[in-house]
Amino acid sequence: KPMNCPGHVLIFKSDLRSYRDLPLRYGEFGQCHRNEPSGALHGIMRVRGFTQDDGHIFCTEDQILEECVNYTAQLQKVYTDFGFTDILYKVATRPESRIGSDALWDKAEHAVMEALRRSGVDFVISPGDGAFYGPKIEYTLRDAIGRQWQCGTMQVDFNMAERLGGEYVTETSGRAHPVMLHRAIVGSLERFIGMLIEHHSGAMPAWLAPVHVAVLNISEGQADYASSVVKTLQNQGLRVQLDLHNEKITYKIRKHSLQKLPYIVVVGDKEKEAGTVAVRARGNVDLGAMSIEAFSQKVADDIRHKR
């Protein structure tokens, strides 16, 4: 399927809905397949099959503004956690060919623009670039060479719920079709991962790194101690790599430094006797000797504060 929207409408229709139920929010990490032209494909940034954090909010016209404000705040928090602060906000307005009255479009466009104003951000307007069914906000990031890639989106849709028969009971016991807000925070996970790798140049912060620390022994005599250090750290929830290869320690340090791991731990006879580890942070920063517990707490703090 190219989109997950109709499935969420079916869920909405699976029960009798009241105005008291709105806004009703659904979300999923759903797979989509789109037959993009081969010339438009671009690594993992634009693919034919992808997974996105697809969500839909069923609401009334009066609830659009509040939902857009709340959604933008949530998106900003997520992007900040991942290290993105330079977000380009675009509002795509009504195209020539569209459905719905001008009054309805006025209300929807005001809602999305006011949501960004209340969020304290600057935005640009893309006249006529909205969908035929409603205006949208595009949340765009720049890659390593400045190209713009849309990731998050919030689209106001007056059409789909009505076309697929979604309705709710109004305060006057009548029936009405809800407005449908299509929203994604990271959008295509493949694209977002590509943006993350470029943004951090592969040097992921500790909370995101596939491996938190590599434990290296200097000689065979510390192999058992190094293995016990790994087990202790793994028991505390860390992702650890053990390197017991019979190679010079300078070579092993360089090898793991090139992997851009957040930490490298070296154990020799001195560390073995003292029950400590020698810690190096990324960038060849020597943090000296630490107890295993102190090092584990340091990494835990990095993870907790998303560093």
C-alpha positions as CSV (number, residue, x, y, z in Angstrom):
1,K,0.0,0.0,0.0
2,P,1.2,3.6,-0.7
3,M,-0.3,4.9,2.5
4,N,-1.8,3.9,5.9
5,C,-4.6,6.4,6.0
6,P,-7.5,4.3,4.8
7,G,-6.7,1.7,7.4
8,H,-7.0,4.2,10.2
9,V,-10.4,5.4,8.8
10,L,-11.6,1.7,8.9
11,I,-10.5,1.6,12.6
12,F,-12.4,4.9,13.2
13,K,-15.5,3.4,11.5
14,S,-15.3,0.2,13.5
15,D,-17.4,1.7,16.3
16,L,-20.0,4.4,16.8
17,R,-18.1,7.6,17.5
18,S,-19.4,10.7,19.4
19,Y,-18.2,14.3,19.4
20,R,-17.1,13.5,23.0
21,D,-14.5,11.0,21.6
22,L,-12.8,13.7,19.5
23,P,-9.9,14.3,19.0
24,L,-9.2,10.6,18.4
25,R,-5.6,9.8,17.6
26,Y,-4.2,6.7,15.9
27,G,-0.5,6.0,15.1
28,E,1.6,3.1,13.8
29,F,5.0,2.4,12.3
30,G,3.5,1.4,9.0
31,Q,5.2,0.2,5.8
32,C,4.5,2.0,2.5
33,H,5.5,1.2,-1.0
34,R,5.6,3.8,-3.8
35,N,6.8,3.2,-7.4
36,E,9.1,6.2,-7.5
37,P,10.9,6.7,-10.8
38,S,14.3,5.1,-10.8
39,G,15.9,8.5,-11.5
40,A,14.4,9.9,-8.3
41,L,15.8,7.2,-6.0
42,H,18.6,8.4,-3.8
43,G,20.3,5.9,-1.4
44,I,18.2,5.5,1.7
45,M,16.9,9.1,1.5
46,R,14.3,8.3,-1.2
47,V,13.3,4.6,-1.7
48,R,10.4,2.6,-3.0
49,G,9.7,0.8,0.2
50,F,9.9,2.5,3.6
51,T,8.5,2.6,7.1
52,Q,7.1,5.8,8.6
53,D,5.6,6.8,11.9
54,D,2.2,7.4,10.4
55,G,-0.5,9.0,12.6
56,H,-4.0,10.3,12.0
57,I,-6.0,12.6,14.3
58,F,-9.8,12.7,13.8
59,C,-11.1,16.0,15.1
60,T,-13.5,18.9,14.6
61,E,-12.6,22.1,12.7
62,D,-12.3,23.9,16.0
63,Q,-9.7,21.4,17.3
64,I,-7.3,21.8,14.4
65,L,-5.3,24.7,15.9
66,E,-4.7,23.0,19.3
67,E,-3.8,19.7,17.7
68,C,-1.2,21.4,15.4
69,V,0.3,23.3,18.3
70,N,0.6,20.2,20.4
71,Y,2.0,18.2,17.5
72,T,4.6,20.8,16.7
73,A,5.8,20.9,20.3
74,Q,6.1,17.1,20.3
75,L,8.1,17.2,17.0
76,Q,10.4,19.9,18.3
77,K,11.2,17.8,21.4
78,V,11.9,14.7,19.3
79,Y,14.1,16.6,16.9
80,T,16.0,18.3,19.7
81,D,16.6,14.9,21.4
82,F,18.2,13.7,18.1
83,G,20.3,16.8,17.8
84,F,18.4,18.7,15.1
85,T,17.8,22.3,15.9
86,D,17.9,23.9,12.4
87,I,14.4,23.0,11.2
88,L,12.8,24.7,8.2
89,Y,9.1,25.2,8.5
90,K,6.9,25.6,5.4
91,V,3.2,26.1,5.1
92,A,1.7,24.9,1.8
93,T,-1.5,26.8,1.0
94,R,-4.5,26.2,-1.2
95,P,-4.0,25.0,-4.8
96,E,-6.1,26.1,-7.8
97,S,-7.9,22.8,-7.9
98,R,-9.3,21.9,-4.5
99,I,-12.3,20.8,-2.5
100,G,-14.0,22.7,0.3
101,S,-15.2,26.2,0.6
102,D,-12.9,29.3,0.8
103,A,-14.2,29.8,4.4
104,L,-13.1,26.3,5.4
105,W,-9.7,26.9,3.8
106,D,-9.3,30.2,5.5
107,K,-9.9,28.5,8.8
108,A,-7.5,25.7,8.2
109,E,-4.7,27.9,6.8
110,H,-5.1,30.2,9.8
111,A,-4.9,27.3,12.2
112,V,-1.6,25.9,10.8
113,M,0.0,29.3,10.6
114,E,-1.1,30.3,14.0
115,A,0.1,26.9,15.4
116,L,3.6,27.8,14.1
117,R,3.4,31.4,15.5
118,R,2.4,30.0,18.9
119,S,5.4,27.7,18.7
120,G,7.7,30.7,18.3
121,V,9.1,29.7,14.9
122,D,9.6,31.5,11.6
123,F,8.1,29.8,8.6
124,V,7.8,30.4,4.8
125,I,4.7,30.1,2.8
126,S,4.6,27.9,-0.4
127,P,1.6,29.3,-2.2
128,G,-0.5,26.7,-4.1
129,D,1.6,23.7,-2.8
130,G,-1.1,22.4,-0.5
131,A,-3.0,19.2,-1.3
132,F,-6.4,19.4,-3.0
133,Y,-7.9,18.3,0.3
134,G,-6.2,20.8,2.7
135,P,-3.2,22.9,3.7
136,K,-0.1,21.3,5.3
137,I,3.0,22.1,7.3
138,E,6.3,20.6,6.1
139,Y,9.1,20.2,8.6
140,T,12.3,20.1,6.6
141,L,15.9,19.2,7.5
142,R,19.2,19.9,5.7
143,D,21.7,17.2,4.9
144,A,25.5,17.6,5.1
145,I,25.7,19.6,1.8
146,G,22.7,21.7,2.5
147,R,20.1,19.9,0.5
148,Q,16.6,20.0,2.0
149,W,14.7,16.9,2.9
150,Q,11.1,16.9,4.2
151,C,10.8,14.6,7.2
152,G,7.9,15.6,9.4
153,T,4.5,16.7,8.1
154,M,1.0,17.8,9.3
155,Q,-1.7,17.8,6.7
156,V,-5.2,18.9,7.1
157,D,-7.7,16.7,5.2
158,F,-11.4,17.6,4.8
159,N,-11.9,14.8,2.2
160,M,-10.8,11.3,3.1
161,A,-13.0,10.6,6.2
162,E,-16.1,11.7,4.2
163,R,-15.2,9.7,1.1
164,L,-14.6,6.6,3.1
165,G,-17.7,7.0,5.3
166,G,-16.2,8.1,8.6
167,E,-18.6,10.0,10.8
168,Y,-19.5,10.9,14.3
169,V,-22.6,11.9,16.3
170,T,-22.8,15.6,16.9
171,E,-24.0,17.5,20.0
172,T,-27.4,17.8,18.4
173,S,-27.6,14.0,17.6
174,G,-26.9,14.6,13.9
175,R,-24.1,13.1,11.9
176,A,-20.9,14.9,10.7
177,H,-17.6,13.9,9.1
178,P,-14.5,14.6,11.1
179,V,-11.5,16.5,9.9
180,M,-8.5,14.2,9.4
181,L,-5.0,15.3,10.3
182,H,-2.2,13.3,8.7
183,R,0.9,13.6,10.8
184,A,4.4,12.1,10.9
185,I,7.2,13.3,13.1
186,V,10.3,11.6,11.6
187,G,8.5,10.5,8.4
188,S,10.4,7.8,6.5
189,L,12.6,6.1,9.1
190,E,15.1,5.3,6.4
191,R,15.5,8.9,5.4
192,F,15.6,10.0,9.1
193,I,18.4,7.5,9.8
194,G,20.3,8.8,6.7
195,M,19.9,12.4,8.1
196,L,21.1,11.2,11.5
197,I,24.2,9.6,10.1
198,E,25.1,12.7,8.1
199,H,24.3,15.1,10.9
200,H,26.5,13.3,13.4
201,S,29.1,12.2,10.8
202,G,28.6,8.7,12.1
203,A,29.7,9.7,15.6
204,M,26.3,9.0,17.3
205,P,25.8,10.3,20.8
206,A,26.0,7.6,23.5
207,W,22.2,7.1,23.8
208,L,22.0,6.3,20.0
209,A,25.3,4.5,19.4
210,P,24.9,0.8,18.4
211,V,27.9,0.1,20.7
212,H,28.5,2.2,23.8
213,V,32.0,0.9,24.6
214,A,34.7,-1.4,23.4
215,V,36.8,-3.2,26.1
216,L,40.4,-3.9,25.1
217,N,43.0,-6.0,26.9
218,I,46.7,-5.2,26.7
219,S,47.9,-8.8,26.9
220,E,46.6,-12.3,27.4
221,G,47.0,-11.9,31.1
222,Q,44.0,-9.6,31.4
223,A,41.6,-11.6,29.1
224,D,39.6,-13.0,32.0
225,Y,39.4,-9.6,33.7
226,A,38.3,-7.9,30.5
227,S,35.6,-10.5,30.0
228,S,34.3,-10.0,33.5
229,V,34.2,-6.2,32.9
230,V,32.2,-6.8,29.7
231,K,29.7,-9.0,31.6
232,T,29.3,-6.4,34.4
233,L,28.6,-3.6,31.9
234,Q,26.2,-5.7,29.9
235,N,24.3,-6.6,33.1
236,Q,23.9,-2.9,33.6
237,G,22.3,-2.5,30.2
238,L,25.2,-1.3,28.2
239,R,26.0,-2.4,24.6
240,V,29.6,-3.6,24.8
241,Q,32.2,-5.0,22.3
242,L,35.1,-7.2,23.6
243,D,38.4,-7.2,21.7
244,L,40.8,-9.9,22.9
245,H,42.8,-10.0,19.7
246,N,46.6,-10.6,20.1
247,E,47.5,-7.2,18.7
248,K,49.3,-4.1,19.9
249,I,47.1,-2.0,22.1
250,T,47.8,1.1,20.1
251,Y,46.5,-0.6,17.0
252,K,43.4,-1.8,18.8
253,I,42.7,1.7,20.1
254,R,43.1,3.2,16.7
255,K,40.8,0.5,15.1
256,H,38.0,1.2,17.5
257,S,38.5,5.0,17.4
258,L,37.8,4.8,13.7
259,Q,34.5,3.2,14.5
260,K,33.6,6.4,16.4
261,L,32.5,4.6,19.5
262,P,31.6,6.9,22.4
263,Y,34.0,5.1,24.8
264,I,37.0,2.8,24.7
265,V,38.1,1.0,27.9
266,V,41.6,-0.5,28.3
267,V,42.6,-3.0,30.9
268,G,46.1,-3.9,31.8
269,D,47.8,-5.4,34.9
270,K,47.4,-2.1,36.8
271,E,43.7,-2.0,36.2
272,K,43.3,-5.7,36.9
273,E,44.9,-5.4,40.3
274,A,43.0,-2.2,41.2
275,G,39.6,-3.5,39.8
276,T,39.4,-0.4,37.6
277,V,39.3,0.5,33.9
278,A,41.2,3.1,31.9
279,V,38.7,5.1,30.0
280,R,39.0,7.0,26.7
281,A,36.2,9.1,25.3
282,R,35.6,9.7,21.6
283,G,38.2,12.1,20.2
284,N,41.0,10.4,22.1
285,V,40.1,12.2,25.3
286,D,41.8,10.4,28.2
287,L,39.5,10.3,31.2
288,G,41.9,8.2,33.4
289,A,41.2,5.3,35.6
290,M,37.6,4.7,37.0
291,S,35.9,2.0,38.9
292,I,33.6,-0.1,36.8
293,E,30.6,1.3,38.7
294,A,31.6,4.9,38.2
295,F,32.1,4.4,34.4
296,S,28.8,2.6,34.1
297,Q,27.1,5.5,35.9
298,K,28.8,8.0,33.5
299,V,27.5,6.2,30.4
300,A,24.0,5.9,32.1
301,D,24.0,9.7,32.7
302,D,24.9,10.3,29.0
303,I,22.0,8.1,27.9
304,R,19.6,9.7,30.4
305,H,20.4,13.2,29.2
306,K,20.6,12.1,25.6
307,R,24.2,13.1,25.1
